[in-house]
């Protein structure tokens, strides 16, 4: 049945929501219960292009069934699909010509690739769950760079060790960005950081030696970044696109970070003060509850909190349970000094054992 009104209504609904603004005609036909190919629907699309409400995109896609990777000029030049690693010439499978359409407006974004960094005293098993969910549950063929800096214990008490670990992470990020660029991927990955990993990431953002690094959307969990961290300047400078801080209402670990770990604060419990940052608060989450298998599935499922943050058009995402602290100030130095002195005593005694543990864990 020919129903141009239904076709127009579908386009208007997509324009209003900002989701599905770029589509292939077969998918649109399925959404409006029309067969494809459909000459009347094709004529309708051509008319929309003529009116300027749609633009026609002539693209190339990976020919491997089930891959669905759209290939940009860099990927075509590289001769390989970055998602499934199909080498077109070697397999005698040339890229597939595709026609898609785009509605005027901000499109929903694809998750192209990510970096995840775990916290201290863990080997970050959750990172494998996260990677699997991104690749399978969300149907994104997004390469995941998992950074593991080893088993950090009492050495987190020393600021100079933070900078050494951050430098190592920054150098690896730079190499990954260069490789991504060579494969036709954006140089700016999205990033998920947990606990002490958030401290290392904040140091990279503040280090002029890594001013060339750019990041997409940032998720912090169990953050020990100070609540008054200046995210606005980083967003304005194009260093990051947006930041979502998942606040745990029962995170009883991060409030102690400023006592033992220099340069840190309870961002994962208090939230970020900066208006440019987004805080999503889950009352019953502790330090790592967001990273359990069940929670990751909920966050990354279609319509889940992290899924919406990572894929919605810029500026459209709003946390389902937003949170903004009124104020925050660090604990006075006089109160932190005795605890910090105790920490240095512990570091002096157990530092060699921690060094040995990292070597064995490497």
PAMIDREN-430575 format. One record per residue (C-alpha): residue number from 0; residue in one letter; y, z, x. Coordinates in steps of 0.25 Angstrom, whole numbers, plus 5000, padded with zeros to 4 digits. Layout:
PAMIDREN-430575
<node k="NUM" r="a" c2="Y" c3="Z" c1="X"/>
...
end
This chain:
PAMIDREN-430575
<node k="0" r="x" c2="5000" c3="5000" c1="5000"/>
<node k="1" r="x" c2="5014" c3="4996" c1="5005"/>
<node k="2" r="x" c2="5023" c3="5008" c1="5005"/>
<node k="3" r="x" c2="5035" c3="5006" c1="5014"/>
<node k="4" r="x" c2="5041" c3="5019" c1="5008"/>
<node k="5" r="x" c2="5030" c3="5027" c1="5014"/>
<node k="6" r="x" c2="5032" c3="5020" c1="5028"/>
<node k="7" r="x" c2="5047" c3="5023" c1="5028"/>
<node k="8" r="x" c2="5044" c3="5037" c1="5024"/>
<node k="9" r="x" c2="5034" c3="5039" c1="5035"/>
<node k="10" r="x" c2="5044" c3="5034" c1="5045"/>
<node k="11" r="x" c2="5055" c3="5043" c1="5040"/>
<node k="12" r="x" c2="5046" c3="5055" c1="5041"/>
<node k="13" r="x" c2="5043" c3="5052" c1="5055"/>
<node k="14" r="x" c2="5058" c3="5050" c1="5058"/>
<node k="15" r="x" c2="5061" c3="5063" c1="5052"/>
<node k="16" r="x" c2="5050" c3="5071" c1="5059"/>
<node k="17" r="x" c2="5052" c3="5064" c1="5072"/>
<node k="18" r="x" c2="5037" c3="5063" c1="5073"/>
<node k="19" r="x" c2="5029" c3="5050" c1="5074"/>
<node k="20" r="x" c2="5042" c3="5042" c1="5077"/>
<node k="21" r="x" c2="5034" c3="5032" c1="5086"/>
<node k="22" r="x" c2="5022" c3="5027" c1="5079"/>
<node k="23" r="x" c2="5012" c3="5015" c1="5079"/>
<node k="24" r="x" c2="5012" c3="5007" c1="5066"/>
<node k="25" r="x" c2="4997" c3="5010" c1="5063"/>
<node k="26" r="x" c2="5000" c3="5025" c1="5064"/>
<node k="27" r="x" c2="5011" c3="5023" c1="5054"/>
<node k="28" r="x" c2="5003" c3="5015" c1="5045"/>
<node k="29" r="x" c2="4992" c3="5026" c1="5045"/>
<node k="30" r="x" c2="5003" c3="5036" c1="5042"/>
<node k="31" r="x" c2="5008" c3="5029" c1="5029"/>
<node k="32" r="x" c2="4994" c3="5025" c1="5025"/>
<node k="33" r="x" c2="4995" c3="5010" c1="5028"/>
<node k="34" r="x" c2="4985" c3="5001" c1="5035"/>
<node k="35" r="x" c2="4989" c3="4995" c1="5048"/>
<node k="36" r="x" c2="4992" c3="4984" c1="5051"/>
<node k="37" r="x" c2="5001" c3="4983" c1="5039"/>
<node k="38" r="x" c2="5010" c3="4971" c1="5038"/>
<node k="39" r="x" c2="5020" c3="4979" c1="5028"/>
<node k="40" r="x" c2="5020" c3="4991" c1="5037"/>
<node k="41" r="x" c2="5023" c3="4982" c1="5049"/>
<node k="42" r="x" c2="5034" c3="4975" c1="5042"/>
<node k="43" r="x" c2="5040" c3="4989" c1="5038"/>
<node k="44" r="x" c2="5040" c3="4993" c1="5053"/>
<node k="45" r="x" c2="5046" c3="4980" c1="5057"/>
<node k="46" r="x" c2="5057" c3="4982" c1="5047"/>
<node k="47" r="x" c2="5059" c3="4997" c1="5052"/>
<node k="48" r="x" c2="5061" c3="4991" c1="5066"/>
<node k="49" r="x" c2="5071" c3="4981" c1="5061"/>
<node k="50" r="x" c2="5079" c3="4992" c1="5055"/>
<node k="51" r="x" c2="5079" c3="5000" c1="5067"/>
<node k="52" r="x" c2="5072" c3="5012" c1="5062"/>
<node k="53" r="x" c2="5059" c3="5009" c1="5070"/>
<node k="54" r="x" c2="5057" c3="5003" c1="5084"/>
<node k="55" r="x" c2="5045" c3="4995" c1="5088"/>
<node k="56" r="x" c2="5038" c3="4999" c1="5101"/>
<node k="57" r="x" c2="5029" c3="4990" c1="5108"/>
<node k="58" r="x" c2="5021" c3="4999" c1="5117"/>
<node k="59" r="x" c2="5008" c3="4999" c1="5125"/>
<node k="60" r="x" c2="4997" c3="5009" c1="5123"/>
<node k="61" r="x" c2="4984" c3="5013" c1="5131"/>
<node k="62" r="x" c2="4972" c3="5005" c1="5126"/>
<node k="63" r="x" c2="4962" c3="5016" c1="5127"/>
<node k="64" r="x" c2="4958" c3="5020" c1="5113"/>
<node k="65" r="x" c2="4963" c3="5034" c1="5110"/>
<node k="66" r="x" c2="4973" c3="5035" c1="5121"/>
<node k="67" r="x" c2="4986" c3="5031" c1="5113"/>
<node k="68" r="x" c2="4994" c3="5032" c1="5125"/>
<node k="69" r="x" c2="5007" c3="5024" c1="5124"/>
<node k="70" r="x" c2="5010" c3="5017" c1="5138"/>
<node k="71" r="x" c2="5024" c3="5016" c1="5144"/>
<node k="72" r="x" c2="5028" c3="5007" c1="5155"/>
<node k="73" r="x" c2="5025" c3="5017" c1="5166"/>
<node k="74" r="x" c2="5011" c3="5018" c1="5160"/>
<node k="75" r="x" c2="5009" c3="5003" c1="5159"/>
<node k="76" r="x" c2="5014" c3="5002" c1="5173"/>
<node k="77" r="x" c2="5004" c3="5012" c1="5178"/>
<node k="78" r="x" c2="4993" c3="5005" c1="5171"/>
<node k="79" r="x" c2="4986" c3="5017" c1="5166"/>
<node k="80" r="x" c2="4987" c3="5026" c1="5153"/>
<node k="81" r="x" c2="4992" c3="5040" c1="5157"/>
<node k="82" r="x" c2="4984" c3="5046" c1="5146"/>
<node k="83" r="x" c2="4970" c3="5041" c1="5147"/>
<node k="84" r="x" c2="4971" c3="5035" c1="5161"/>
<node k="85" r="x" c2="4967" c3="5021" c1="5157"/>
<node k="86" r="x" c2="4970" c3="5011" c1="5167"/>
<node k="87" r="x" c2="4973" c3="4998" c1="5159"/>
<node k="88" r="x" c2="4971" c3="4988" c1="5170"/>
<node k="89" r="x" c2="4958" c3="4994" c1="5175"/>
<node k="90" r="x" c2="4952" c3="4996" c1="5161"/>
<node k="91" r="x" c2="4957" c3="4982" c1="5157"/>
<node k="92" r="x" c2="4964" c3="4989" c1="5145"/>
<node k="93" r="x" c2="4978" c3="4984" c1="5144"/>
<node k="94" r="x" c2="4988" c3="4993" c1="5137"/>
<node k="95" r="x" c2="4989" c3="4991" c1="5122"/>
<node k="96" r="x" c2="5001" c3="4985" c1="5115"/>
<node k="97" r="x" c2="5006" c3="4994" c1="5104"/>
<node k="98" r="x" c2="5017" c3="4994" c1="5094"/>
<node k="99" r="x" c2="5024" c3="5007" c1="5089"/>
<node k="100" r="x" c2="5036" c3="5010" c1="5082"/>
<node k="101" r="x" c2="5047" c3="5021" c1="5084"/>
<node k="102" r="x" c2="5056" c3="5027" c1="5073"/>
<node k="103" r="x" c2="5070" c3="5030" c1="5077"/>
<node k="104" r="x" c2="5071" c3="5045" c1="5081"/>
<node k="105" r="x" c2="5065" c3="5055" c1="5092"/>
<node k="106" r="x" c2="5050" c3="5052" c1="5093"/>
<node k="107" r="x" c2="5040" c3="5063" c1="5095"/>
<node k="108" r="x" c2="5036" c3="5064" c1="5109"/>
<node k="109" r="x" c2="5023" c3="5062" c1="5116"/>
<node k="110" r="x" c2="5017" c3="5072" c1="5126"/>
<node k="111" r="x" c2="5016" c3="5064" c1="5138"/>
<node k="112" r="x" c2="5011" c3="5074" c1="5149"/>
<node k="113" r="x" c2="5012" c3="5089" c1="5151"/>
<node k="114" r="x" c2="5012" c3="5100" c1="5162"/>
<node k="115" r="x" c2="5006" c3="5114" c1="5159"/>
<node k="116" r="x" c2="5008" c3="5126" c1="5168"/>
<node k="117" r="x" c2="5000" c3="5139" c1="5166"/>
<node k="118" r="x" c2="5004" c3="5153" c1="5168"/>
<node k="119" r="x" c2="5000" c3="5164" c1="5178"/>
<node k="120" r="x" c2="4986" c3="5170" c1="5179"/>
<node k="121" r="x" c2="4979" c3="5158" c1="5172"/>
<node k="122" r="x" c2="4973" c3="5145" c1="5176"/>
<node k="123" r="x" c2="4979" c3="5139" c1="5163"/>
<node k="124" r="x" c2="4966" c3="5136" c1="5155"/>
<node k="125" r="x" c2="4975" c3="5133" c1="5143"/>
<node k="126" r="x" c2="4981" c3="5121" c1="5150"/>
<node k="127" r="x" c2="4968" c3="5114" c1="5149"/>
<node k="128" r="x" c2="4968" c3="5117" c1="5134"/>
<node k="129" r="x" c2="4982" c3="5112" c1="5133"/>
<node k="130" r="x" c2="4979" c3="5099" c1="5140"/>
<node k="131" r="x" c2="4967" c3="5097" c1="5131"/>
<node k="132" r="x" c2="4975" c3="5099" c1="5119"/>
<node k="133" r="x" c2="4986" c3="5090" c1="5123"/>
<node k="134" r="x" c2="4976" c3="5079" c1="5126"/>
<node k="135" r="x" c2="4967" c3="5080" c1="5114"/>
<node k="136" r="x" c2="4973" c3="5088" c1="5103"/>
<node k="137" r="x" c2="4987" c3="5082" c1="5103"/>
<node k="138" r="x" c2="4981" c3="5068" c1="5107"/>
<node k="139" r="x" c2="4992" c3="5067" c1="5118"/>
<node k="140" r="x" c2="4987" c3="5061" c1="5131"/>
<node k="141" r="x" c2="4996" c3="5070" c1="5139"/>
<node k="142" r="x" c2="4993" c3="5072" c1="5154"/>
<node k="143" r="x" c2="4993" c3="5087" c1="5157"/>
<node k="144" r="x" c2="4997" c3="5093" c1="5170"/>
<node k="145" r="x" c2="4991" c3="5107" c1="5172"/>
<node k="146" r="x" c2="4998" c3="5115" c1="5183"/>
<node k="147" r="x" c2="4990" c3="5127" c1="5188"/>
<node k="148" r="x" c2="4997" c3="5135" c1="5199"/>
<node k="149" r="x" c2="4986" c3="5145" c1="5201"/>
<node k="150" r="x" c2="4983" c3="5159" c1="5198"/>
<node k="151" r="x" c2="4997" c3="5166" c1="5198"/>
<node k="152" r="x" c2="4997" c3="5181" c1="5199"/>
<node k="153" r="x" c2="5006" c3="5190" c1="5207"/>
<node k="154" r="x" c2="5013" c3="5179" c1="5214"/>
<node k="155" r="x" c2="5021" c3="5176" c1="5201"/>
<node k="156" r="x" c2="5029" c3="5188" c1="5206"/>
<node k="157" r="x" c2="5036" c3="5180" c1="5217"/>
<node k="158" r="x" c2="5047" c3="5170" c1="5213"/>
<node k="159" r="x" c2="5044" c3="5162" c1="5225"/>
<node k="160" r="x" c2="5030" c3="5159" c1="5221"/>
<node k="161" r="x" c2="5035" c3="5155" c1="5207"/>
<node k="162" r="x" c2="5044" c3="5144" c1="5214"/>
<node k="163" r="x" c2="5032" c3="5139" c1="5223"/>
<node k="164" r="x" c2="5023" c3="5138" c1="5211"/>
<node k="165" r="x" c2="5034" c3="5131" c1="5203"/>
<node k="166" r="x" c2="5037" c3="5121" c1="5215"/>
<node k="167" r="x" c2="5022" c3="5118" c1="5215"/>
<node k="168" r="x" c2="5022" c3="5115" c1="5200"/>
<node k="169" r="x" c2="5035" c3="5107" c1="5200"/>
<node k="170" r="x" c2="5029" c3="5098" c1="5211"/>
<node k="171" r="x" c2="5017" c3="5096" c1="5203"/>
<node k="172" r="x" c2="5025" c3="5093" c1="5191"/>
<node k="173" r="x" c2="5033" c3="5082" c1="5199"/>
<node k="174" r="x" c2="5021" c3="5075" c1="5203"/>
<node k="175" r="x" c2="5016" c3="5075" c1="5189"/>
<node k="176" r="x" c2="5029" c3="5069" c1="5184"/>
<node k="177" r="x" c2="5028" c3="5058" c1="5194"/>
<node k="178" r="x" c2="5014" c3="5055" c1="5191"/>
<node k="179" r="x" c2="5017" c3="5055" c1="5176"/>
<node k="180" r="x" c2="5029" c3="5046" c1="5178"/>
<node k="181" r="x" c2="5020" c3="5036" c1="5186"/>
<node k="182" r="x" c2="5010" c3="5036" c1="5174"/>
<node k="183" r="x" c2="5021" c3="5032" c1="5164"/>
<node k="184" r="x" c2="5022" c3="5047" c1="5159"/>
<node k="185" r="x" c2="5036" c3="5054" c1="5157"/>
<node k="186" r="x" c2="5039" c3="5062" c1="5170"/>
<node k="187" r="x" c2="5043" c3="5074" c1="5161"/>
<node k="188" r="x" c2="5030" c3="5082" c1="5156"/>
<node k="189" r="x" c2="5030" c3="5092" c1="5145"/>
<node k="190" r="x" c2="5026" c3="5106" c1="5150"/>
<node k="191" r="x" c2="5019" c3="5119" c1="5146"/>
<node k="192" r="x" c2="5020" c3="5131" c1="5154"/>
<node k="193" r="x" c2="5014" c3="5145" c1="5153"/>
<node k="194" r="x" c2="5019" c3="5158" c1="5158"/>
<node k="195" r="x" c2="5021" c3="5158" c1="5174"/>
<node k="196" r="x" c2="5020" c3="5143" c1="5172"/>
<node k="197" r="x" c2="5033" c3="5143" c1="5164"/>
<node k="198" r="x" c2="5040" c3="5151" c1="5176"/>
<node k="199" r="x" c2="5036" c3="5140" c1="5186"/>
<node k="200" r="x" c2="5041" c3="5129" c1="5176"/>
<node k="201" r="x" c2="5054" c3="5136" c1="5175"/>
<node k="202" r="x" c2="5056" c3="5136" c1="5190"/>
<node k="203" r="x" c2="5053" c3="5121" c1="5191"/>
<node k="204" r="x" c2="5064" c3="5118" c1="5180"/>
<node k="205" r="x" c2="5074" c3="5127" c1="5188"/>
<node k="206" r="x" c2="5070" c3="5121" c1="5202"/>
<node k="207" r="x" c2="5079" c3="5109" c1="5207"/>
<node k="208" r="x" c2="5068" c3="5104" c1="5215"/>
<node k="209" r="x" c2="5061" c3="5100" c1="5202"/>
<node k="210" r="x" c2="5073" c3="5095" c1="5194"/>
<node k="211" r="x" c2="5067" c3="5081" c1="5193"/>
<node k="212" r="x" c2="5056" c3="5087" c1="5184"/>
<node k="213" r="x" c2="5057" c3="5084" c1="5169"/>
<node k="214" r="x" c2="5049" c3="5090" c1="5158"/>
<node k="215" r="x" c2="5047" c3="5087" c1="5143"/>
<node k="216" r="x" c2="5044" c3="5099" c1="5134"/>
<node k="217" r="x" c2="5041" c3="5112" c1="5139"/>
<node k="218" r="x" c2="5032" c3="5123" c1="5133"/>
<node k="219" r="x" c2="5032" c3="5137" c1="5139"/>
<node k="220" r="x" c2="5022" c3="5147" c1="5135"/>
<node k="221" r="x" c2="5022" c3="5162" c1="5140"/>
<node k="222" r="x" c2="5034" c3="5158" c1="5147"/>
<node k="223" r="x" c2="5040" c3="5167" c1="5158"/>
<node k="224" r="x" c2="5053" c3="5159" c1="5159"/>
<node k="225" r="x" c2="5065" c3="5167" c1="5157"/>
<node k="226" r="x" c2="5070" c3="5166" c1="5142"/>
<node k="227" r="x" c2="5084" c3="5162" c1="5147"/>
<node k="228" r="x" c2="5079" c3="5150" c1="5155"/>
<node k="229" r="x" c2="5089" c3="5138" c1="5154"/>
<node k="230" r="x" c2="5081" c3="5128" c1="5146"/>
<node k="231" r="x" c2="5093" c3="5121" c1="5141"/>
<node k="232" r="x" c2="5098" c3="5116" c1="5154"/>
<node k="233" r="x" c2="5084" c3="5110" c1="5158"/>
<node k="234" r="x" c2="5083" c3="5103" c1="5144"/>
<node k="235" r="x" c2="5097" c3="5097" c1="5146"/>
<node k="236" r="x" c2="5094" c3="5093" c1="5160"/>
<node k="237" r="x" c2="5081" c3="5085" c1="5155"/>
<node k="238" r="x" c2="5072" c3="5094" c1="5163"/>
<node k="239" r="x" c2="5064" c3="5098" c1="5151"/>
<node k="240" r="x" c2="5064" c3="5092" c1="5136"/>
<node k="241" r="x" c2="5062" c3="5105" c1="5128"/>
<node k="242" r="x" c2="5055" c3="5119" c1="5130"/>
<node k="243" r="x" c2="5046" c3="5127" c1="5120"/>
<node k="244" r="x" c2="5043" c3="5141" c1="5124"/>
<node k="245" r="x" c2="5031" c3="5147" c1="5116"/>
<node k="246" r="x" c2="5035" c3="5162" c1="5115"/>
<node k="247" r="x" c2="5024" c3="5172" c1="5113"/>
<node k="248" r="x" c2="5028" c3="5184" c1="5105"/>
<node k="249" r="x" c2="5017" c3="5192" c1="5111"/>
<node k="250" r="x" c2="5018" c3="5187" c1="5126"/>
<node k="251" r="x" c2="5019" c3="5200" c1="5133"/>
<node k="252" r="x" c2="5017" c3="5194" c1="5147"/>
<node k="253" r="x" c2="5030" c3="5186" c1="5149"/>
<node k="254" r="x" c2="5040" c3="5198" c1="5146"/>
<node k="255" r="x" c2="5034" c3="5204" c1="5159"/>
<node k="256" r="x" c2="5036" c3="5191" c1="5168"/>
<node k="257" r="x" c2="5051" c3="5195" c1="5172"/>
<node k="258" r="x" c2="5046" c3="5208" c1="5178"/>
<node k="259" r="x" c2="5036" c3="5202" c1="5187"/>
<node k="260" r="x" c2="5039" c3="5187" c1="5188"/>
<node k="261" r="x" c2="5053" c3="5184" c1="5194"/>
<node k="262" r="x" c2="5061" c3="5174" c1="5186"/>
<node k="263" r="x" c2="5053" c3="5175" c1="5173"/>
<node k="264" r="x" c2="5056" c3="5180" c1="5159"/>
<node k="265" r="x" c2="5049" c3="5181" c1="5145"/>
<node k="266" r="x" c2="5051" c3="5167" c1="5140"/>
<node k="267" r="x" c2="5038" c3="5167" c1="5133"/>
<node k="268" r="x" c2="5041" c3="5180" c1="5125"/>
<node k="269" r="x" c2="5056" c3="5180" c1="5123"/>
<node k="270" r="x" c2="5058" c3="5165" c1="5122"/>
<node k="271" r="x" c2="5069" c3="5156" c1="5128"/>
<node k="272" r="x" c2="5083" c3="5159" c1="5125"/>
<node k="273" r="x" c2="5088" c3="5144" c1="5128"/>
<node k="274" r="x" c2="5091" c3="5137" c1="5115"/>
<node k="275" r="x" c2="5085" c3="5124" c1="5121"/>
<node k="276" r="x" c2="5071" c3="5131" c1="5122"/>
<node k="277" r="x" c2="5062" c3="5132" c1="5111"/>
<node k="278" r="x" c2="5054" c3="5145" c1="5108"/>
<node k="279" r="x" c2="5042" c3="5145" c1="5100"/>
<node k="280" r="x" c2="5037" c3="5160" c1="5097"/>
<node k="281" r="x" c2="5023" c3="5163" c1="5093"/>
<node k="282" r="x" c2="5023" c3="5178" c1="5090"/>
<node k="283" r="x" c2="5008" c3="5181" c1="5094"/>
<node k="284" r="x" c2="5007" c3="5173" c1="5106"/>
<node k="285" r="x" c2="5005" c3="5180" c1="5119"/>
<node k="286" r="x" c2="5007" c3="5175" c1="5133"/>
<node k="287" r="x" c2="4997" c3="5164" c1="5133"/>
<node k="288" r="x" c2="4993" c3="5163" c1="5118"/>
<node k="289" r="x" c2="5000" c3="5149" c1="5116"/>
<node k="290" r="x" c2="4990" c3="5144" c1="5127"/>
<node k="291" r="x" c2="4977" c3="5148" c1="5120"/>
<node k="292" r="x" c2="4968" c3="5136" c1="5115"/>
<node k="293" r="x" c2="4971" c3="5139" c1="5100"/>
<node k="294" r="x" c2="4986" c3="5140" c1="5103"/>
<node k="295" r="x" c2="4987" c3="5127" c1="5111"/>
<node k="296" r="x" c2="4980" c3="5120" c1="5100"/>
<node k="297" r="x" c2="4990" c3="5125" c1="5090"/>
<node k="298" r="x" c2="5002" c3="5122" c1="5098"/>
<node k="299" r="x" c2="4997" c3="5108" c1="5102"/>
<node k="300" r="x" c2="4991" c3="5104" c1="5089"/>
<node k="301" r="x" c2="5000" c3="5094" c1="5081"/>
<node k="302" r="x" c2="5012" c3="5101" c1="5075"/>
<node k="303" r="x" c2="5009" c3="5113" c1="5085"/>
<node k="304" r="x" c2="5021" c3="5120" c1="5092"/>
<node k="305" r="x" c2="5019" c3="5113" c1="5105"/>
<node k="306" r="x" c2="5015" c3="5100" c1="5099"/>
<node k="307" r="x" c2="5028" c3="5099" c1="5092"/>
<node k="308" r="x" c2="5036" c3="5104" c1="5104"/>
<node k="309" r="x" c2="5029" c3="5093" c1="5113"/>
<node k="310" r="x" c2="5030" c3="5081" c1="5103"/>
<node k="311" r="x" c2="5041" c3="5083" c1="5093"/>
<node k="312" r="x" c2="5054" c3="5075" c1="5096"/>
<node k="313" r="x" c2="5064" c3="5081" c1="5105"/>
<node k="314" r="x" c2="5072" c3="5092" c1="5097"/>
<node k="315" r="x" c2="5063" c3="5092" c1="5085"/>
<node k="316" r="x" c2="5053" c3="5103" c1="5089"/>
<node k="317" r="x" c2="5056" c3="5117" c1="5083"/>
<node k="318" r="x" c2="5047" c3="5129" c1="5086"/>
<node k="319" r="x" c2="5039" c3="5134" c1="5074"/>
<node k="320" r="x" c2="5043" c3="5148" c1="5078"/>
<node k="321" r="x" c2="5056" c3="5147" c1="5086"/>
<node k="322" r="x" c2="5061" c3="5159" c1="5094"/>
<node k="323" r="x" c2="5073" c3="5162" c1="5102"/>
<node k="324" r="x" c2="5076" c3="5175" c1="5109"/>
<node k="325" r="x" c2="5090" c3="5181" c1="5107"/>
<node k="326" r="x" c2="5092" c3="5185" c1="5122"/>
<node k="327" r="x" c2="5084" c3="5189" c1="5134"/>
<node k="328" r="x" c2="5088" c3="5195" c1="5148"/>
<node k="329" r="x" c2="5078" c3="5198" c1="5159"/>
<node k="330" r="x" c2="5074" c3="5212" c1="5162"/>
<node k="331" r="x" c2="5084" c3="5219" c1="5171"/>
<node k="332" r="x" c2="5080" c3="5218" c1="5186"/>
<node k="333" r="x" c2="5079" c3="5233" c1="5188"/>
<node k="334" r="x" c2="5068" c3="5233" c1="5178"/>
<node k="335" r="x" c2="5061" c3="5221" c1="5184"/>
<node k="336" r="x" c2="5062" c3="5225" c1="5198"/>
<node k="337" r="x" c2="5051" c3="5236" c1="5199"/>
<node k="338" r="x" c2="5041" c3="5227" c1="5192"/>
<node k="339" r="x" c2="5045" c3="5216" c1="5201"/>
<node k="340" r="x" c2="5043" c3="5225" c1="5213"/>
<node k="341" r="x" c2="5030" c3="5229" c1="5208"/>
<node k="342" r="x" c2="5027" c3="5214" c1="5207"/>
<node k="343" r="x" c2="5030" c3="5211" c1="5221"/>
<node k="344" r="x" c2="5021" c3="5223" c1="5225"/>
<node k="345" r="x" c2="5010" c3="5216" c1="5218"/>
<node k="346" r="x" c2="5013" c3="5203" c1="5224"/>
<node k="347" r="x" c2="5013" c3="5209" c1="5238"/>
<node k="348" r="x" c2="4999" c3="5215" c1="5236"/>
<node k="349" r="x" c2="4992" c3="5205" c1="5228"/>
<node k="350" r="x" c2="5000" c3="5192" c1="5232"/>
<node k="351" r="x" c2="4989" c3="5188" c1="5242"/>
<node k="352" r="x" c2="4978" c3="5189" c1="5232"/>
<node k="353" r="x" c2="4986" c3="5181" c1="5222"/>
<node k="354" r="x" c2="4988" c3="5170" c1="5233"/>
<node k="355" r="x" c2="4973" c3="5170" c1="5236"/>
<node k="356" r="x" c2="4970" c3="5169" c1="5221"/>
<node k="357" r="x" c2="4979" c3="5157" c1="5219"/>
<node k="358" r="x" c2="4972" c3="5150" c1="5231"/>
<node k="359" r="x" c2="4959" c3="5153" c1="5225"/>
<node k="360" r="x" c2="4964" c3="5148" c1="5211"/>
<node k="361" r="x" c2="4970" c3="5135" c1="5217"/>
end
